[in-house]
Amino acid sequence: MDKEQYLGVSVSPYTYEEIIADIGKRMEEGLQSTVIAVNPEKVITANHDPLIKELINESTYQIPDGVGILVASKLKNGDVRERVTGVDMMGRLLQFAAERGHGVFFYGAREEVVRTAKEKLEASIPNLHIAGYANGYVDDQEALIKQIQESGASLLFVALGSPRQELWIKKHMGELPNIKVFQGVGGSFDVYSGRVKRAPALYRKLGLEWLYRLMKEPKRLKRQMALPKFLWKVLTER
């Protein structure tokens, strides 16, 4: 299935299941894969920053995280059938790793956050092997790379905020041949640690997580204005 383009930014029109199946095949072939979440705000940013656009378009999978991407695809008769959120993609990959016997490594966030996320995920996903973790305040990057490589992990989740986490992945992929799947996960460790509560299931089902967050944090209004701006640009794009 061909990738779709919105304002020059690629989006993968795949479901969770299709991505997991494809990742499994790529791992068998010894290939490295990267996963990056795409939403309207990130697309607008990418149109002003060539480096961000390059980071997104070079990824193996650009998952349609924002509801605006789903709407844009429908408006353009595209093939995006569902949202694929970063936090849920991480959850699916952890389940995949547990079932296939792959180790995972967590890097990023505060010590208490990443440690608690590790403990809770190990308790909730049978056979999950978290081979190691490091908080986001490590100074010795050379030692960190060695720790990750020697952990035996095959999947790496990096939570440094975007685009810092994607820049880190791009810089160090070549030094981590044992890692076959890289995903920048933003605030996902906060969610899995229980520190941050997700929107209720109904909001998530209806694609209204943005509304729930806006009600909780009205200061997000300026950021949410990226959605109508994005859709207008998509509709008027030549």
N, C-alpha and C positions, 0 to 999 in steps of 0.2 A: 504494500500500500504506500503510495507516494505521500511525502510530507506536504502539509499545506503551508502557505506563506501569508502572513498578515503584516503589512507595512514592512516587508522585507525580512520578517522574523519567522523562522521555521517552527512548525508545531507538528508533533507526531499524532496522527489520528488513531491511536491504538488504545485498547482497553487494558485494564490491569493484567488480565489473563494473557493477552497477546504479548505484552511487554515481558512478563515473567517467562513465557515459553521461549521467546526470542533470546532473552538473556541466558537461559539455560543452554541453548544451542551455541551461543557465542562463547560461553565458558568452556564448553566441551572442545571448542576449536582453539582455546587458549587466547581468545581476544579480550581486550579490555573494553568496558562500556562505561559511559557516563550518563547520568540522569539529571536533568535540570527542570525545575518547575517554571512554567510560563504563565503570566497573567497580564491583563491590560496595562497595569502600571509598569511592569518590566518591559513590555513592548514599546511603550511611549519613551521610557528611559533609553532603550536601545536605539531609538531613532535619533537621539541626541548624542549618543556615545558609541562610536564605532567599535570600541573594545568590548562593550557589553553585547552588542549584536554578534560580534565574532564568537564570543564565549558561548552564546546560546546556539548559534547555527553550527558550531563545531561539535556540539554534543551528539551522542548517539541517540538519545531520546529526549525530546522537548515535550514534557507532559503538560496537557491543558489543565492547569491548576485553577485558573479563574473562570467563573461562570461567564464572564464576558467573552472568553475564547469560544466557549460552546455556542453562545448566541451568534457570534460573528460567523462561525462555521455554518450555522443554520441559515443565516442571511445570504451566505455565498454558496449554498447548496454543497457544503463540504461534507467530510466523512467523520468528523468528531462526534461520537455518539454519547459520550459521558465525560464528566470531569474526572481527572486523575490527579488527586491532590498529593502534595509532597509528603504529608504526614501519613496518609494511608498507603502510599507507594512504599514508604519505608516499612510500614507494618507488613505489607505483602512480601517484601523482600526478606524480612526477618523470618517470616513463616517458611518461605522458600528455602532459606539457609538452614533452618532447623530440620526440615524434611530431607534435604540433600546432604546434610552433614558438613556444611561449610561454616567455617568460623567467621565472625564479624568483629570489627573494631570500631569504637566510637571515639571521635576527636572533636572537642569543642565545648562551649558553654562553661559555666562555673563548676567547680569541683563537686559541690553538693548536688547540683542539678544532674550532671552526667552520671555521677555515682548512683543516685537514686533511680534514674531512668534505667540504668543497667540492672539494678537489683529487682525492680518491678517487672521488667521485661523477662528476665530469667525466670521469675516466679510464675509468669503468666503464659509463656510459650514453651511447651514441652520440648526438650532436647536442644533448645537454643544454646549455642556455645559462643559467648562473648569472649573472644580471645584476649582482649585487652581494651583499655581506654585511657584517654589523657584529656585533661581539661583544656580550655582554649587559651590558657595563659602560659603555655610552655615557651621558654626562651630558647632552649637548645633544639633547634629544628633538626639538626643532624642526628641527634640522639633520638628524637621523635621518629624520624624516618626509619632508623634502625629498629626501634621498638615495634613499629607497625609491621615492617618487613619480616622480622623474626617471630612475630606472634603466630604466624601460620594462618592468619585471617585471609579470606578471599573477597570479602565485601567491606568497604569502608564508608562510614557515614560521617560527614564533616559539617559541624554546626558553628560557623563563624560569621554568619550573616552574609547576605548577597550584596555585591558580587565577590566579596573577599574569599568566601569558601570556594567559589568556582575558580578564582585566580590561583588559589592554593593548590587545588586539584590539578589544574593545567600545568603548573610549575613542577609538581612533584610526581606526576603519573609515571614518568619514565624511570624514576628511582624506586618504584614500587611494583616490580613485575609480578609479585605474588597476588596483588590485589587485582581482581578482574571486574569488580563493579564499584564505581564511585558515585555517591549521591550527596549533593549539598542539601542539608535538611533544615536550615534556618532555625526556627524555634521548636522543632519537633522534640528535642530532648526535654524541653520545658513541659510539653504536653504529656509525654510518656512518664515523666517524673511525678506528674500530678500537680505541678506548680501552676500551670495554666490550664483552665478548663475550656474544652471545645464547645462550640455551639451545640444546643440540643439536636437530637437526631432529625427532628422535623425540619429545622432550618437547613441542615446539611443536605437532606433529601431534596429540598426545594431549591437548592443552590443559593440560599440566603444567609450564608455564614457572614458575608460582608455586612448585612443589615444588623445581625446580632452584635457583631463587633463594634459597629457604629453606635448602636444604642448603649453599649457598655463604655465606649470611648468616643465621645462626640468629636474629640480633636482629630479623629481620623477622617473627618469630612473632606478635608483638602486632598488627601490621598485618594479617596473614593471618587473624586471628580475625574480621575483618569479613565473611569469606565465609559461615561458618555462621550468623552473626548476621543477615546479609542474607537468606539462604534461609529461615530460620525466620520472619522478618518477612513475607516474600513469601507463604509458605504460610498464615500466620495472618491476613493482611490481609483486611479485610472489603470 
